[in-house]
Amino acid sequence: MAKIDKVEILMVDLPPAVKRVDAIQSFESQETPILRITDAEGAEGTGYAYTIGTGGPAVISLLHRTLAPRLLGRDAEEIDGIWRDLLFATHATAVGAITSLALAAIDTALWDLRCKRAGLPLWKLAGGSKRSVPLYSTEGGWLHLSPEDLAADAAAMKAKGFAGAKIKIGKPSIAEDRARLEAVRTAVGEDFRVMVDANQAFDLAEAQRRADMLADYGVHWFEEPLPADNIGAHVELARDSRVPIAVGESIYAVAPFKDYLQQGAASIIQSDVARIGGITPWLKSAHLAEGFGVPICPHFLMELHVSLVCAVPNAPMLEYIPQLDAITTSRLDIRDGVAHPPPQPGIGIDWDWDEIGARTVPDTAFTLT
């Protein structure tokens, strides 16, 4: 039995390498809770989550005071049982971002440990569907960038072999968003996928107006057009839109995806492994979508998602946004715009523990035995 006998918790703060602005917020700081589990035989597994600048200390507190103590003495192989027990222990605060992020750090660490004990990479142990996945870039598509800058970045990504690029929309006028799309489409031609992301900025009427315009530019999907909790409005929008609707980064449990899929409110789902609560529920959302014939194109976290999208058959693309370069020695394996999952046992992230130690936020480091 892989009995858990030590849990280490800490948080680092990672300023983004580039300025990141969308229609509702700026990505000021990536608070990154990290959790390391050690079993009685000395095997280790590491998991993590993230915020975009607020809430990190709350995640650490929930891990330290409530969740991590419940791990000690448990069999680390009972991943689904542990996940459900911890969810029940926090049922008064679930479903919600803080709880899901804390659960994700634990669940990812348990999967890392399981894969290492089995001697298999995550992409194989979780399904082993394919050995590579095409990339699309978001890092050059932020809302503050000029149409010229957007066009130049998209053209550069196309030259590198990327399958597409995503740009942020949500400017005050539809004409401004049109100009951004016009510049990008002119630069890359018709044989390159262009996605857009509104980050929940619109109401239904405005989303409908923008969707009509987006269709004229052959947009591959319209991401987060509306607040994620308004499924009814998504149903109306999806019914009439000529552009597929994508949702999921702001959904914190599997069940809402079922409602979206049953009601035809989304053509692409975008589960985020940290925000949905870990690898265990992420895989459930991916298989749920497969049952409905819907693809999953996850949000952010490329270093971890690369293994998950290669584990399942219905994940056609991976989002490129570097996240962990400052605290890892591993890098995403990209060849001609195509990503390949790490081959080594575990989740495939090589942590730089010296750098993590130097960057640890004061009063966030705890060890439980």
N, C-alpha and C positions, 0 to 999 in steps of 0.2 A: 504494500500500500504506500502510495506517495503522500505520506502525512505531512501537512504544512507545519513547520515549526518556527518560521521567521517571516515577518512582513516588514519591509522598509518602504517608507513614504517620503516624498519630497516634492518640491515644485521649483521649476526654473522659469524664467521670464525671457522670452525670445522676441525682440523687436523684429518686425518683418524686414526683409532685405530691400524691398521696394515699397513705395507708398501704395496703400490699398484703400480705395474709396469706392463705395457703391451708392445706390440711390437712397439708402437710409442710415448709413453709418460709415465710420472710418475704422479700419482694422489697426488699432494703435499698438497692441501688444498681444503676444501669444503666451498666455499663462499655460504652462505645461505640467500638470500633475504627473508624476512618475511613481509607479509602484512595482516593487521587486519582491517576488515570493521565493522562498527557499524551502525545499522539502527535507525530510529526515536523512536522505541519502546525499544531500549537498547539491542537488540539481536546482537550477535557478530559472525563473521565467520573469520577464519584464513586460509591463503594460503601461499605457499612458492615455491621456486624453488632452483636451485643450479648451481654452476659451479665447475670445478675441479682446480681452482686456479687463473683464469684470467677472467676479464669481469664483475665481481660482481658490482663494482662501476658504470659501464655503465648501468646495469639493474636498479640499484637504481635511477640513474639520470632520466632514461626514465619513471620510475614509478612516481617519484616526480614531474617532470617538465611537463610531457605530458599526462600520462594516468590517474593517480589518480584524478587530478582536474576534469576530465570528468565524474567521478563516482558520485560526490556530487549531490544530488537531484534526482538521478536515482532510479527507482524501482528495487530493488535488485532481484526480481523474474524474470526480463526480461533478463535472463542469456545469451541466444543466441543472442538477440539483442544487448546487451552490448558488447559481444565478437566481433561481426561483426562491430559495430561502432568504437571500439578501433582499430581493425585491419585496417579499412579504414583510421582512423586518422594517422596511422603510415605506410601507404601503400608504402611510399618511402623507408622504411627500412625493409619491409617484402618481401619475406620470409627470416628469418635469426634468428640465435640463440638468440641474445640479445632481439629482439622483442618478440619471442616466450616465452622465460623465463619470461619476464615481464607480458605478457598476462596470463601465467600459474598461477602466484602468485595471480592475481586478480580473475581469473576464479575459482580456487580452493577455495578461500575465499568465493566466492558467493555460490558455492555448499555446503560448510560447513554451511553457514548461512541458506540456503534453507532447508537442512536436519534437522537442529536444530529447525527451525520454524515448520517443519512438524512433528517433533518428531520421525524421522526415521533415521536409519543408512544409510550411503551412499550406501552400497552394495544392500540394498533393494530398495531405491528410484531410483537408476540408472538401476535397472533391476531385481535383486533378483533371479539370475539363480541358484546359489548353495551356500551351507553353509561352504565349505572348499575347499582347493586346495593343492595339493602336492608341496613340496619345492624341489628346487635344489640349491646347494651352489656354489658360485663363490669365496668367501672370502679366500679360501685356494688354489686357482689355479693360482696365479699371476706368471708372466714370470720369475721373479728373483729366484723363489723357485726351489730347486733341485728336480729331479725325485722322490727321496725318500720321501721328504716332501709332494709332491703332492699326492703320493700313500697313505701316512699315513693319510692325511686329508680326501681323498676320502673314505678310509675304515672307518674312524670315522663317516663320514656323513651317510654312508650306515648303520652302526650300530645304528644310531639314527633314522632310518626309512626314511631318505631323498630319493627322487626318483632318484636323479642323482647329478653329479658334473660337473662343467665347468672349463676347464683349458685354459690358454692363450698359444697360439702358435705364431710363428714368429721369432724363433731363426735363426741365419744366415744360418744354414744348415738344410736340411730336416731330416738328421740323428738325430740331436738334438731333433727335435720335435717328431720324431718316438720314441726315447728313453723315452720321457716324457709320451707318450701315452702307451707305452709298460709297464711302471712301474705302471701306474694307472689301466690299464685293468687287469694286473696280480693280483693286490691287491683286486679288487672288483668283478672280474668274469664277466660273460656275462649278468647277470640279473640286471645290474645297468646302468643307462643312463650316457653316457659320452659325453659332448658337448665340442666344441673347439671354440675359439674366436681369430681372427687375428687382430681385430681393424683396418681394412682397410690397412694392411701393404703390400699386394701383388699386383703385376700386374696380368693380366689374365693368362699368361703362367705359372707363379709360383703358382698361385692359382689352376690351373688345375693339376699341379704336386702334390701339397700337397693334393688335394682332392682325388686323386688316392690312396695315402698312407692312408688317414684317413678312407677310406672305408674298408680297411683291418682290422681295429680295431672296426668296428661297431659303428662309431661315430654317435650320434643322430642328430646333426646338425653342420654345418660349418658357424660360425657367422662372419659377416663383413669381408669377404675375400678380398674385393676390395673397392676402394673409393665409397662412397654411391651415388655420382652424376653420376656414369658411369653405367647407367641401361643396355646399350647394352652389356657391358662385363659380367654383371650378367646374362643376357639372355643366352649368350654362355656357361658360366660356368654351369648354372642350367640345360641346355639341356643335357649335357654329364656327370654331376657329379652323382655318386652313393650315395652321402651324401646330404641330404636336405640343402638348403641354407637359412640362416636367416639374415634379415636386418631390420633396423629401428631406432636404437638409435640415428643415425646421420641424421635423416630426420625430418624436422621442420614444416611440413604441411601435410594435408590429401592427397592432390592431387598426390604427388609422389608415395604414396602407391597404388593408383589406377593404375598408369603406371606400377609399378612393378607387380601387380597382373594380369593386362590385358595381359602383355607380358610373363607371366610365369617365372619371374626372381627371385621369392622367394617362398619358401615352408612354411616359418614361418615369421610373421612380429613381430616387437619388439618395438612398439610405446612406447616412454617415455613420461609420462604425462606432465613433465616440458618442455621437448624439443619440443613437438608438439603444445604447447600453452595452455594446461589445460585439465580438465576433459571433457569439451564439445567436442573438436576435437578428444580426445582420444577415446571416445565412438563412434564417427563417423568412425574412422579408424577400430575399432574392429568390428562394424557391416558391414563395407565394406568387411573386410576379411571374415566374416561369409558368406557373399553372394557368395564368391569365394570358399567356402569350405576350408579356410586356417585358422590355429590357430594363436592366438596372445599370445606371451610370453614376457611380457614387460621388459624393461631394468631398473634395479636399483629401487630406491624409493619403497622398499617393504612395508614400513609403510602406504603408500597411495595406491599402486597398489593392495594390498591384497583385498581391498574392490572392486576395479574395476574388477579384474579377477573373483571375485565371482558374479559380476553383469551380466556378459555375459556368453554365453554357450560355446564359442570356445576358452577358455583360460585354457589349461591343466596343466600349471605349473607356479610357482612364483619363481623369483630369490631371493636368500637369500644373502644380503649384509647389515649388520646393518649400519644405517646412522644417526639417530637422538638421540641416547641414551643419549648424553651429555646434551641435552636441552629438554628432555621429561621425564615424569614419567610413561608413558605407554610403554608396550613392545609387540611385535608381539606374539600372542597366538599360540604356536606351541605344538602339541601333536603327538608324534610318527612320526615326520617328515612331518606333515600336518599342514598348517596354517589355522586359522579361523578368519574371519573378525570381527572387533570390533562391539559389539552389541549396543553401545550407539548412540544417535542421533549425526549426523555430520560426519566428515571424520574419527573420531575415534582416533585422536592424542591428547594426554593430554600434553600441553606445560608447561614447567617449566619457568614461566615468570621472576622469580628472576634470574635464571641462564642465561636466554636470555639477561636480562638487564646487567648482569655482563660481558657478552661476546660480547655485541654490538660493532661493529667497529666504532671508532670515526667518526663523521661527516656523518653518514649514517642514522640517526634517524630523521624522520619528521612526523608531524601530520597536517592533512588538515581537516578543518571544514567549 
